[in-house]
Amino acid sequence: MIIKLLEPLVVKKEVIENLSSEIKKLGHEFVYYNTKTTDVEELKERAKDADILMIANNPLPNEVIEVAKNLKMISVAFTGFDHIGTLAKERGIVVCNAAGYANNAVAELVIGLTLDLMRNINKCNSVIRKGGTIAGLIGGEVKGKTIGIVGTGRIGTMTANLFKCMGANLIGYDITENPKAIELGLKYVDIDTLMKTSDIISLHLPLNDSTRGFISKEKLSLMKETSILINCARGAVVDNNALAEILNEEKIAGAGIDVFDMEPPIPSDYPLLNAKNTILTPHVAFASHESMIIRAEIAFDNVNKYLAGTPINVVKL
């Protein structure tokens, strides 16, 4: 079989060579592209003769899948897979993801964004460099606050655990209750109650038809003026125009946002770029040196297991 890694995985070349050695030993051809492209024609050229494709979060549109006539399996070195064209499902192509590789990295960035907003870290940095003082920069503590976890899967539960270690109270919302979250002391409530009572809301929802725009203007309007929203999940689970409006009207205290309605670079007229009391990061929650190695290992393991006839991490498209 011809197996192609269509984009870099942000690890050293030696890591790729080591991880691909098993594929080569079995007599398969492995091709690695160490440059990233979103050009559809270039992607077509790269993918056209592949039996197996490996990607990260680079879009794989239907036009590319269409020309890959031999394509049987896609290994996604990423948790989400909504960037894969619908043709993969229509053709019955097996898709495996790397869920779990960045659990810790994402959870830690949630904490970082929360602390930045609550302790005015960015503002303090700017003020001290301009000769300023503590005036107006008194912050708040996480201890004793109520944390609302929306989506209590592995990342949401790990985030809840970090907040618990800081002395916070935990409530959560999900369509399915997670026993591990309950063990932490998290109490499940309906979404409106969570929005109304949380001091800090952290989103951990996947993006699908039922979650797109789930955090609507109506739900955002339920939040307390002193509360903050953190989104390190998927941008489109929030009505971000409404969020920008509510922030500018100072109806909530702030927001830490790592994900948007599109991948960076973000257009200059995007409302959140100019919203008050925001900390914005360019979709980096998943990206730590440690997590990049873990996801590469999982992505190659997906391929090896598929070749062995025992596929793992298969997702439902």
Beta strands, then each sheet from edge to edge (+ up, - down):
strand 1: 2-5
strand 2: 29-32
strand 3: 52-55
strand 4: 73-76
strand 5: 94-96
strand 6: 146-150
strand 7: 169-173
strand 8: 187-188
strand 9: 200-203
strand 10: 228-231
strand 11: 254-257
strand 12: 278-280
sheet 1: 2+ 1+ 3+ 4+ 5+
sheet 2: 8+ 7+ 6+ 9+ 10+ 11+ 12+
end
